[in-house]
Amino acid sequence: MIFETERLQVRKLILEDLYSFHKMQSNPNVMRYADGEVNTLAAHSIELSTLISNYSLPENDFWIYAIERKEDRFFVGTLALVKDGDDDEIGLRFLEEYWSLGYGTEVCHRLLEYCKQIGIQKIVASAVDLNSASSKILTRLGFMQVRKFINQEMQLLETKYELYL
């Protein structure tokens, strides 16, 4: 386990996450503000295996973790902590049935504490402006808007946020 909150725990992905991971990644509503792409179970199996193998790379700077409920250990989403140039960037994605339950705020609040513990001094995040839920979470946690731009993949207006820890 990487860290836990009152209701959730964050851990490394495992192969047993495949069907829930695929359900999330193949939902057009979930992917709408990510890259917009949905793939097959076979493609997601390869993606999941690659993400898992990254854990053992000595210079890995692309960490994607599973978020699961403590009560039943059910996979509800993923948390990303990745390098984007010089920046440490965070991202969240949840299965659609777990939206609007406060999980995003809960996990982000604890993630900020975790980042402080491992020596990260500044966190960045980007959210498509139409994704008001993500923007509200970032603003609520004290992130400041630093720039607006058009996301080249999706051709949507996006805002980059940052927070000094």
GUKOL-603380 format. One record per residue: residue number from 1; chain; x, y, z of N, C-alpha, C, O in turn. Coordinates in steps of 0.1 Angstrom, whole numbers. Atoms other than C-alpha are relative to their C-alpha. Layout:
N
NODE    i  ch   n.px   n.py   n.pz  ca.px  ca.py  ca.pz   c.px   c.py   c.pz   o.px   o.py   o.pz
NODE  NUM   A      X      Y      Z      X      Y      Z      X      Y      Z      X      Y      Z
...
//
This chain:
165
NODE    i  ch   n.px   n.py   n.pz  ca.px  ca.py  ca.pz   c.px   c.py   c.pz   o.px   o.py   o.pz
NODE    1   A      8    -12      0      0      0      0      9     12      0     19     13      7
NODE    2   A     -7    -13      1     12     35     -9     -4      9     11      4     15     19
NODE    3   A      6     -8    -11    -11     54     14    -15     -3      1    -21     -9     -8
NODE    4   A     15      2     -1    -47     53     27     -6     13      5      0     22     11
NODE    5   A      9    -11     -5    -75     77     35    -10     -7      9     -9    -19     12
NODE    6   A     11      6     -9   -106     72     57     -7    -12     -7     -9    -22     -1
NODE    7   A      8     10      7   -124     52     30      8     -8    -11      3    -18    -16
NODE    8   A     -7      5     11    -97     44      4     14     -4      3     20      1     13
NODE    9   A    -15      2     -1    -63     30     -1      5      0    -14     -1     -4    -24
NODE   10   A     -7     -1     13    -38     36    -29     11    -11      1     19    -11     10
NODE   11   A    -10     11      1    -17      6    -40      5     -1    -14     -1      5    -23
NODE   12   A     -5      3     13      3     -7    -69    -11     -8     -8    -19    -15     -2
NODE   13   A      9      8      8    -18    -20    -98      5    -15      0     16    -18      1
NODE   14   A     -3     14      2    -20    -58   -102     -8     -5    -11    -18      1    -16
NODE   15   A      7      5     11    -31    -80   -130    -15     -3      2    -23     -2     -7
NODE   16   A     14      2     -3    -63    -88   -112     -9     12     -2    -21     11     -1
NODE   17   A      8    -12      2    -74    -52   -118     -5      1    -14    -12     11    -17
NODE   18   A      2     -2     14    -77    -58   -155    -15      3     -3    -17     13    -11
NODE   19   A     13     -2      4   -115    -60   -158     -6     13      5    -13     20     -3
NODE   20   A      4    -14     -5   -122    -29   -136      7     11     -8      2     21    -11
NODE   21   A     -9     -9      7    -93    -11   -153     -6      2    -14     -7     13    -19
NODE   22   A      6      0     13   -108    -20   -187    -14      7      0    -17     16     -9
NODE   23   A     13     -7     -1   -143     -9   -176      1     15      1     -6     22     -6
NODE   24   A     -2    -15     -2   -130     25   -166      6      6    -13      1     16    -18
NODE   25   A     -7     -5     12   -107     30   -196     -8     -1    -13     -5      6    -23
NODE   26   A      8      2     12   -133     19   -221    -13      8      0    -21      7     -9
NODE   27   A     12     -8     -2   -160     42   -208      2     14     -7     10     22     -2
NODE   28   A     -2    -13      7   -163     72   -232     -3     12      9      4     23      7
NODE   29   A      3    -11    -10   -177     94   -203     13      2      9     16     14     12
NODE   30   A    -13     -2     -7   -145     87   -183     11      5     -8     18     14     -3
NODE   31   A    -11     -4      9   -122     92   -212     -2     13     -7      8     18    -13
NODE   32   A      4    -13      7   -139    123   -225     10     11      2     14     18     -7
NODE   33   A     -9    -11     -3   -115    146   -207     14     -5      2     23      3      6
NODE   34   A    -13      5      0    -85    124   -208      6      1    -14      9     11    -18
NODE   35   A     -5      0     13    -74    114   -242    -11     -3    -10     -9     -3    -22
NODE   36   A     11      3      8   -108    105   -255     -1    -14     -6    -10    -18    -12
NODE   37   A     -1     14      6    -97     70   -266     -5    -11      9     -2    -11     21
NODE   38   A      4     12     -7   -113     38   -256      6    -11     -8      7    -11    -20
NODE   39   A     -7     11      7    -96      5   -264     -6    -13      4    -16    -14     12
NODE   40   A      5     13     -2   -102    -32   -263      6     -6     13     15      0     19
NODE   41   A     -5      7    -12    -97    -56   -234     15     -4     -2     23     -3      7
NODE   42   A    -14      4      3    -65    -69   -251      9     12      1     20     10      6
NODE   43   A     -8    -12     -1    -51    -34   -255      2      5     15     13      9     19
NODE   44   A     -2     -4    -15    -58    -26   -218      8    -10      8     14     -7     17
NODE   45   A     -9     10     -6    -42    -59   -208     14      3     -2     22      2      8
NODE   46   A    -14     -4      3    -10    -48   -225      4     13      8     14     14     14
NODE   47   A     -2    -12     -7    -13    -13   -210      2     -2     15     11      3     21
NODE   48   A     -1      3    -14    -19    -26   -175     14     -8      3     20     -4     13
NODE   49   A    -13      7     -2     11    -50   -178     12      9     -1     21      8      7
NODE   50   A    -11     -9      1     33    -22   -189      1      9     12     12     12     17
NODE   51   A      0     -8    -12     22      0   -160      6     -7     12     13     -2     20
NODE   52   A     -5      8    -11     29    -28   -136     16     -2     -1     23     -1      9
NODE   53   A    -15      2      2     64    -35   -151      8     13      3     19     12      6
NODE   54   A     -7    -13     -3     73      2   -147      4      1     14     13      8     18
NODE   55   A     -3     -1    -15     73     -3   -109     14     -4      3     20      1     12
NODE   56   A    -14      5     -2    106    -22   -112     11      7     -7     22      4     -5
NODE   57   A    -11     -7      8    124      2   -135      7     10     10      0     17     17
NODE   58   A     -8     -8     -9    152     20   -116     -3     15     -2     -2     23      8
NODE   59   A      2    -14      3    145     54   -133    -14      3     -3    -17     13    -11
NODE   60   A     14     -2      3    107     52   -134     -4     13      5     -2     17     17
NODE   61   A      6    -12     -5     90     85   -133    -14      1     -5    -20     12     -7
NODE   62   A     14      1      4     55     74   -144     -7    -10      8     -8    -22      5
NODE   63   A      7      8    -10     36     60   -115    -15      1     -1    -20     12      1
NODE   64   A     15      1      0      0     49   -119     -4    -10     10      1    -22     10
NODE   65   A      4      9    -11    -16     34    -88    -15     -3     -1    -22      5     -7
NODE   66   A     14      3     -2    -49     17    -81     -5      7     12      1      8     22
NODE   67   A      7     -5    -12    -74     33    -58    -11    -10      3    -19    -13     -6
NODE   68   A     10      9     -3    -96      9    -40     -7      3     13     -1     10     22
NODE   69   A      8     -2    -12   -123     10    -13      5     -9     11      8    -21      8
NODE   70   A     -5      8    -11   -111     -2     21    -10    -11      4     -7    -22      7
NODE   71   A     11      9     -5   -145    -18     29     -1    -13     -7     -3    -23     -1
NODE   72   A      1     12      8   -144    -43      1     12     -3     -9     11    -12    -17
NODE   73   A    -12      1      8   -110    -38    -16     -4      1    -15      3     -5    -24
NODE   74   A      4     -1     14   -129    -30    -49      7     12     -6      7     23     -1
NODE   75   A     -7    -10      9   -110    -11    -76    -10     11     -4    -21      8    -10
NODE   76   A      9    -10      4   -126     23    -81      6     11     -9     -1     19    -15
NODE   77   A     -6    -10      9   -100     43   -101     15     -1      1     21    -11      7
NODE   78   A    -15     -1      0    -64     53   -106      5     13      3     -2     23      2
NODE   79   A     -7    -12     -3    -40     79    -94     13      0     -7     20    -10     -7
NODE   80   A    -13     -2      8    -11     92   -115      9     10      8      4     20     12
NODE   81   A    -11     -9     -5     21    107   -101     11     -1    -10     19    -11     -9
NODE   82   A     -9      1     11     42    114   -132      9     12     -2      5     23      2
NODE   83   A     -9    -11      3     71    136   -143     -5      5    -14     -7     -2    -23
NODE   84   A      4     -7     12     61    161   -170     11     11     -2      9     22      3
NODE   85   A    -11     -9      1     94    178   -179      6      1     14     10    -10     20
NODE   86   A     -5     -2    -13    106    193   -146    -11     -1     11     -8     -1     23
NODE   87   A     12      0    -10     71    191   -130     -4    -14      4     -3    -24     -3
NODE   88   A      6     12     -5     56    165   -108    -15      2     -2    -21     11      4
NODE   89   A     14     -2      3     20    161   -121     -8    -11      6     -4    -23      6
NODE   90   A      9      9     -6     -9    144   -105    -12     -1    -10    -16      8    -17
NODE   91   A     13      2      7    -41    129   -121     -8    -11      6     -2    -20     12
NODE   92   A      9     10     -5    -71    109   -111    -10     -4    -11    -13      4    -20
NODE   93   A     10      5      8    -95     88   -129     -8    -10      8     -3    -19     15
NODE   94   A      8      9     -7   -125     70   -115    -10     -7     -9    -14     -2    -19
NODE   95   A     12      7      7   -151     44   -127    -12     10      2    -13     16     13
NODE   96   A     11    -10      0   -182     65   -135     -9     -2     12    -14      8     17
NODE   97   A      9      2    -11   -203     49   -108      5      5     14     -2      6     24
NODE   98   A     -6     -6    -12   -179     64    -82      2     15      0      9     20      8
NODE   99   A     -1    -15      1   -181    100    -93    -10      6     10    -19      0     14
NODE  100   A      8     -8     -9   -196    126    -70     -2     -6     14    -12     -4     21
NODE  101   A      0      6    -13   -188    106    -38     10      6      9     12      2     21
NODE  102   A    -10     -6     -8   -160    128    -26     13     -7      0     23     -3      7
NODE  103   A    -13      7      1   -133    103    -35     11      8     -5     23      7      0
NODE  104   A    -11     -8      6   -113    127    -56      6      9     10     18     10     11
NODE  105   A     -5     -9    -10   -110    153    -29      7     -8     11     18     -3     16
NODE  106   A     -6      8    -10   -103    126     -3     14     -5     -3     23     -4      4
NODE  107   A    -13      6      4    -75    110    -22     10     11     -3     22      9      0
NODE  108   A     -9    -11      3    -60    143    -34      5      6     13     17     10     14
NODE  109   A     -4     -6    -12    -59    157      1     12     -9      6     22     -3     11
NODE  110   A    -10      9     -5    -39    126     13     12      0     -9     24     -2     -5
NODE  111   A    -11      0     10    -18    126    -19     10     12      2     22     10      1
NODE  112   A     -9    -11     -2     -5    161    -11      9     -2     12     20      1     12
NODE  113   A     -8      4    -11      6    149     23     11    -10     -3     23     -9      1
NODE  114   A     -9     10      4     23    119      7     11      7     -8     23      3     -6
NODE  115   A    -10     -6      8     41    141    -18     10      8      8     22      9      6
NODE  116   A     -9     -7     -9     55    163     10      9    -10      7     21     -7      8
NODE  117   A     -8     10     -7     67    131     28     11     -5     -9     22     -8     -4
NODE  118   A    -11      6      9     87    120     -3      8     11     -6     17      9    -15
NODE  119   A     -9    -11      4    102    155     -8     -4      8    -13      4     15    -18
NODE  120   A      5     -8     12     81    169    -37     -3     14      5    -11     15     15
NODE  121   A      2    -14     -5     80    207    -34    -12      7     -7    -18     16     -2
NODE  122   A     11     -7      8     55    216    -62     -7    -11     -8     -1    -20    -14
NODE  123   A      8      9      8     27    197    -78     -8      8    -10    -12     19     -8
NODE  124   A      8     -6     11     10    205   -111    -11    -10     -3    -10    -22     -1
NODE  125   A     11      7      5    -23    193   -125     -6      8    -11     -6     20    -11
NODE  126   A      8     -6     11    -43    200   -157    -14     -6      0    -16    -17      2
NODE  127   A     14      4      2    -80    199   -162     -6      7    -11     -5     19    -13
NODE  128   A      8     -6     11   -101    204   -192    -11      9      6    -17      5     16
NODE  129   A      9    -10     -7   -123    235   -184    -14     -6      1    -21     -2     10
NODE  130   A     14      6     -1   -155    215   -192     -1    -10     11    -12    -13     15
NODE  131   A      0      9    -10   -145    191   -165      0      7     14     10      8     21
NODE  132   A      1     -9    -12   -158    213   -136      3     -8     13      8     -2     22
NODE  133   A     -3      7    -13   -155    185   -110     14      0      3     18      2     15
NODE  134   A    -15     -1     -3   -117    183   -114      4     14      4     12     15     13
NODE  135   A     -4    -13     -2   -114    220   -115     -4      4     15      4     11     22
NODE  136   A      5     -3    -14   -134    223    -82      9     -6     10     12      0     20
NODE  137   A     -9      7     -9   -112    197    -65     13      8      1     18     10     13
NODE  138   A    -13     -7      0    -80    215    -75     -1     13      7      8     17     15
NODE  139   A      2    -13     -7    -93    249    -64     -2     -1     15      3      6     23
NODE  140   A      3      3    -14   -107    235    -31     13     -3      8     14      0     19
NODE  141   A    -12      4     -7    -72    221    -23     11     11     -1     22      9      4
NODE  142   A     -9    -11     -1    -55    254    -29      9      2    -13     18     10    -13
NODE  143   A     -7     -1     12    -41    249    -64     -3     13     -7    -15     18     -6
NODE  144   A      2    -12      7    -36    281    -84      1     -2    -15      9    -10    -20
NODE  145   A     -1      0     15    -43    286   -121     12      7     -4     15     18      0
NODE  146   A    -12     -6      5    -11    292   -139      0      3    -15      7     12    -20
NODE  147   A      0     -2     14    -20    290   -176    -12     -7     -6    -16    -18     -2
NODE  148   A     10      6      8    -48    283   -200      5     -3    -14     14      4    -19
NODE  149   A     -5      4     13    -42    265   -233    -10    -10     -7    -19    -15      0
NODE  150   A      8      9      7    -58    244   -260      7    -14      0     18    -15     -5
NODE  151   A     -6     13      0    -52    207   -255      0     -5    -14    -10     -6    -21
NODE  152   A     -2      3     14    -38    196   -288     -7    -13     -4    -12    -15    -16
NODE  153   A      7     13      3    -52    160   -286    -15      1     -2    -21     -5    -11
NODE  154   A     15      0      0    -88    169   -279     -5     14     -5    -17     15     -7
NODE  155   A      4    -14      5    -89    206   -291    -10      6     10    -20     12      6
NODE  156   A      8     -5    -10   -104    216   -258      8     10      9     20      8     11
NODE  157   A     -6     -9     -9    -96    245   -235      3     -7     13     -5    -14     19
NODE  158   A     -5      7    -12    -75    233   -205      7     10      9     13     20      4
NODE  159   A     -7     -8    -10    -61    249   -174     10     -8      7      8    -19     12
NODE  160   A    -11      6     -8    -28    241   -158      0      7     14     -1     19     15
NODE  161   A      1     -4    -13    -28    244   -120     14     -4      7     20    -13      3
NODE  162   A    -11      4     -7      1    243    -95     -2      3     15    -10     12     19
NODE  163   A      1     -2    -15      5    241    -57     14     -3      5     20    -13      3
NODE  164   A    -13      2     -7     37    246    -37     -3     -6     14    -12     -1     21
NODE  165   A      3      8    -12     38    222     -8      8      5     12      7      0     23
//
